[in-house]
Amino acid sequence: MPKSLVVVESPAKAKTINKFLGRNYIVKASMGHIRDLPPKELGVDVNNGFTPKYTLIRGKGKTIKELQTAAKNVDSIYLAADLDREGEAICWHLAHELGKTRKPIYRITYNEVTESAIQAAIDNPGRVNEKLFEAQQARRILDRLVGYQISPLLWRTLKPGLSAGRVQSVAVRLICEREAEIEAFVPVEYWTITATLKGEQTDPFDAKLLQIGNEKGSISTYGFPIDETRANEIVADTRTKQFVVKTVQRRERKRRPVPPFITSTLQQDAARKCRFTAKRTMDVAQKLYEGLEIGEGGSVGLITYMRTDSTRVSGEAITEVRSYIRKTYGGNYLPARPVHYRGKKGAQDAHEAIRPTSVERTPESMKRHLSADQYRLYDLIWKRFVASQMNPALLDVTTIDVSAGEYIFRATGSIIKFKGFMAVYLEGRDEGDSGKDEENDEETILPELKVGDFLELLKSIPKQHYTKPPPRYTEATLVKELEEKEIGRPSTYAEIISKIQEREYVLKVKGRFVPQDIGILVNRLLVKGFPEIVDAQFTAKMEQQLDDIEDGKLDWVATLSTFYDPFSSALSEAPDVMYHAMKEMEETTDQTCDKCGSAMIIKWGRYGRFLGCSKFPECRNIKPLTESETQPAEEEPTDEICDKCGRPMTIKTSRAGGRFLACTGYPACRNAKPINIGVDCPADGCDGYLGERRSKRGKIFYGCSNYPKCRFVLWDKPVSQPCPQCQSPFLLEKVTKSEGAKLVCYDESCNFSKSISD
């Protein structure tokens, strides 16, 4: 009979750990959280120290009974959930339920799912960390207070199903404010001038105009805010000048490796290099961490814990990777001492950085055991870790300044002398990153010149440019912005980004986030009604206070009290504030009502903007906005290709207000499809996907992209999120008057249900 029960979160991890521990242990999964705040009520007694009312999550009764039955037949219980706040909360609630068996309960933690790490954890058990749990509890209550009490205001003001979240609303605000910057941006014309020069015994090379007298290029180093006439005058004038080498600078520059991945940098680089969403990255990383079958070796975790903000690496791992570098690349690639990276301010150093559990498991040797996504992410993690312990790359950088009267031109070039870590890995770049893109294999080599050499001007070419607005956020840049502003924590970024898309507050177009009318409207209402809640600095301050609760520096009840008093006042005033905010957003037009002759105004409603009679409620005439009446009705380009004619497809809006993909070859090609919401059609044998459609009466439903071949439809909105209870591929969003908005499982035999107001 097994002597001990080990409880983890998932069946995959249970399978891996069970193999390590043997017959004296029984390993079972709790399937995540077992208790939570109730879905149909606030569940927090704000007048009694914010006491939470925890209830068993619907459908978890069977799981608890199985665990309690197993616990009765063992001598001790080990709680082995992940080593973060959520994991600690799972263990705290498990201890509450399993404590009824009166068996000794221990908490074990480990950074990787390997035999040595699990055995070490069993040999050194501890207790549930009360402060870590209190930090999670404070966050859960804080999010419930915000979501449960603000969301109904949005339902009454706009429509059911909308939600406000303490962190997600700030993310939407960032995207909306970036869009406002883009709309307000006024481009500035500027010119660059490139001279092609040649020495007496050298090949031609290019140099850019850097300076005119005392005036330097003020836009991107070489750009001058001048017009075409002035640019041509400069070109003409330079042709009359003698070009002479003024200075030649040669220096060796080191390019150092970057630290191994933490959660946020993994999400950023996976977005840049693999085109993964943050959610996809974390889902794949979870599988790599929990354990995969790798042939005769059985199931083993391939990476360390993937929710971390620490760059620390264990001594054993450093010893192993240094040995691998010396053996594989040679001693000149290995630093004299191990490389240690300084963590960012406020980083929790309890976990290691994300790294392979064994560097000897190279990506190529693991490839046949991994899916395509798993291989690509493991390859990224492995290479970044190995590169982080290698010598810097060495570059010879040459800068040549050439004078021509009052003009100074500059040529720069670099040669890689020693690749160092660049032989293994290079960090991806975002749009707008400054500096030369050294990932390009082409090296710029400048000729051997000395000060005083005369040069021949072969040609001088002016080029017109315009300054560009700040780019819309991508997955990578949004994660970077959230991290820099300390909004949320790395482990929550994937959920934040998924949720604001599921709510249709933002849409991803060509990999970039574009706020939708409903997102802009909700953001404006929240900024007016709850300016502090959606303030980035306030949100960052709350995150710091949660960290202080975890460290024992703050009391969780006192922290919630400080937050709730002003929040409660804002709640009482919010309905009036939001109503006036809606009125303030109305815009006058030169159109008249075709029913009563009054002026028509642009109003905001549950489906975005529309034309309404100014005499409402006496006259209830409304009309949809056309492209000529509002700029946002413009077609939106996408990266989708028409499967009938090969032309690009754009997003259009139907008369009923629905958005759909349409071929740009219309009317020659009339192909149209619903927009993919990330859920595959569940009909047998169908390879289509589900997307939003509207009936002639304007009612929303969700149909297959292969219509009329496949006529599968749903009236509830599918959500691209597997059921945490039965792993059904997606959930459904249901809205009822009695229960509000909630998520339920697509499989009717599963009873999973969760309130969306959370």
Buried (B, 14 or more C-beta within 10 A) or exposed (E): EBEBBBBBBBBBBBBBBBBBBEEEBBBBBBBBBBBBBBBEEBBBEBEEEBEBEBBBBBBBEEBBEEBBEBBEEBEBBBBBBBBBBBBBBBBBBBBBBBEEBEBEBBBBBBBBBBBEBBEEBBEEBEEBBEBBBBBBBBBBBBBBBBBBBBBBBBBEBBEBBBBBBBBBBBBBBBBBBBBEEBEEEEEEBBBBBBBBBBBEEBEEBBBBBBBBEEEEBEBEEBBBEBEEEEBBEBBEBBEEEEBBBBEBEEEEEEBEBBBBBBBBBBBBBBBBBBEBBBBBBBBBBBBBBBBBEBEEEBBBBBBBBBBBBBBBBBEEBBEBBBEBBEEEBEEEBBBEEEBEBEBBEEBBEBBBBBBBBBBEBBBEEBEEBBEEBBBBBBBBBBBBBBBBBBBBBBBBBBBBBBBBBEBBBBBBBBEBEBBBBBBBBBBBBBEEEEEEEBEEEEEBEBBEBEEEBEBEBEEBEBEEBEBEBEEBBBBBBBBBBBBEBBBBBBBBBBBBBBBBBBBBBBBBBEBBBBBBBBBBBBBBBBBBBBEEBBBBEBBBBBBEBBBBBBEEEBEBBEBBEEBBEEBEEBBEEBEEBBBEBBEEBEEEBEEEBEEEEBEBBBBBBBBBBBBBBBBBEEBEBBBBBEEEBBEBBEEBEBEBEBEEEEBEBBBBBBEBBBBBBBBEBBEEBEBBBBBBBBBBBBBEEBEBBBBBBBEEEEEBBBBBBBBEEBEBEBEBBBBBBBBBBBEBBBBBBBBEEEBBBBBBBBBEEBEBBBBBBB
